[in-house]
């Protein structure tokens, strides 16, 4: 019997963790919020994708042929590679790095775009989507002129840091705008729980701005070539997925395109 649940690949982080008398050893980690998001909000099957230091083309193609959609979750680490020619090369960045995740995810995004596999990026995931398509990032966007501090408030209990923090303004005529139609009055302005240090400085090839904060920082992007669903949002959808019309609109559309891709994949 064929399952009617979409298989959603979730990008893992390679993170050193010490326990007992073991030194810090690399573990493949995904915060449970993202797994729960796929399982309960999308009624999907979460499939964790390991972060490898030297993933092969066979690995990437095997993943691409096994999933109906890709979820790029947030992470404490920052994106430490940029596209130079046809190769992703390391760059000096602020904060934590995760080269294994970069080298696994960035080429995978490009392959999935070619194969029109749906992609949803959250926080770091949005930045990965932009970088994979040739874009660049501010390392410390709060130091740019006229920009507020978008980082999380460490004076709050950790769970409270994911409460709504500032407003975004949805760009007219974009992908998200169409999802939200009909929109009346000020409903293009929506409060989100966005917390980040990096931010988009240069858009990737074919990347469109979907939303900005009051200070002009890019808060959502899309890549929609030949009906490809590739959407990135800077806020943490996994924390607010059941509470807002915007979040529910994104989830509904993402699940529908994943199910469509699943039907096509199983036929082939």
Helices and strands as residue ranges (DSSP letters): E 7-11, E 13-19, E 22-29, H 32-36, I 37-41, E 45-49, H 57-64, E 69-72, E 81-84, E 87-90, H 99-115, E 118-122, H 124-132, E 136-138, G 141-143, G 158-162, E 166-170, H 175-179, E 189-192, E 199-202, E 208-213, E 218-223, E 230-233, H 237-240, H 245-267
